[in-house]
């Protein structure tokens, strides 16, 4: 087999990893938004706490053919993680080695490692037929607190979460995400609908990440790991406010939009391999 054929085949696999991974990520966010929306509207027995990854994976596992569905999601998230790591390490997006380029590549690697941990979590649930007890973010904060400068480390995570939230909000209101829609070449009214979905999705995700950062910051300042939290804790926190169910429903609808937008990216986004 010629080297050029091997290279072409490798590029094809990278593109398939990316598209499968984006679709799996879309499913997770779509279900998270749906479960949160059900909690906000008091439909079924799904409180806001169930909208985190543990709740989503448990919901999938309990459905008909749930094991197969959860296995597919876990594999998809693993593919997403692999694609992001390839982006960062191999620099397939040609970001370069200057400060800005290395920062962007570092963000790819961070996302790869983050979703690798989520894929492993889903795999463990599939293998051992149970969700781990307790909030994983609280466990992480507790483990870090036991180390030297533990509060500083938890505070650093808070800063990363704040920055991630700001980036998502910037994507929403700067319109950077529109390229994924415009490359789809839909009719104007469909394009407008998809652009609105993307804006709502990125904005909702930014709000969720920002609140997670706030929870980690509180945990760091008070040396209290129990105050850290994930997306389920975000929805629980939103519900504690006046008109909390309405706030929760708005953010949940945004996450549904983000999931749908991930499906669009999986279908139309150009993948550099």
Number of C-alpha atoms within 10 A of each C-alpha: 5 6 8 9 10 11 12 12 12 13 15 14 14 20 19 17 22 27 26 23 28 26 23 25 23 26 21 22 27 25 23 29 29 20 27 33 27 21 25 23 15 13 12 9 10 19 21 30 20 24 31 25 22 24 20 22 28 20 18 20 21 11 12 9 10 16 18 14 15 23 19 16 25 27 20 24 31 26 25 29 28 22 29 28 22 19 24 25 14 12 20 16 15 12 16 14 12 9 10 11 16 16 15 19 26 17 17 21 21 16 19 24 18 13 23 21 15 18 22 15 19 27 20 15 21 20 11 9 12 14 16 12 8 10 17 16 20 20 16 14 27 20 13 18 20 10 11 9 11 17 24 17 16 27 21 16 18 25 17 15 23 23 16 20 24 18 16 24 23 17 18 24 13 11 13 11 19 18 14 21 21 17 13 14 11 12 9 10 9 12 17 15 11 21 21 15 22 28 25 24 28 26 24 26 25 25 21 26 25 24 24 25 27 21 24 31 25 19 24 25 12 12 17 17 23 18 18 27 25 23 22 23 23 24 29 22 17 20 20 11 12 9 10 16 22 16 16 27 23 17 25 31 22 25 31 27 24 27 28 22 29 26 21 20 23 23 15 17 20 14 18 13 19
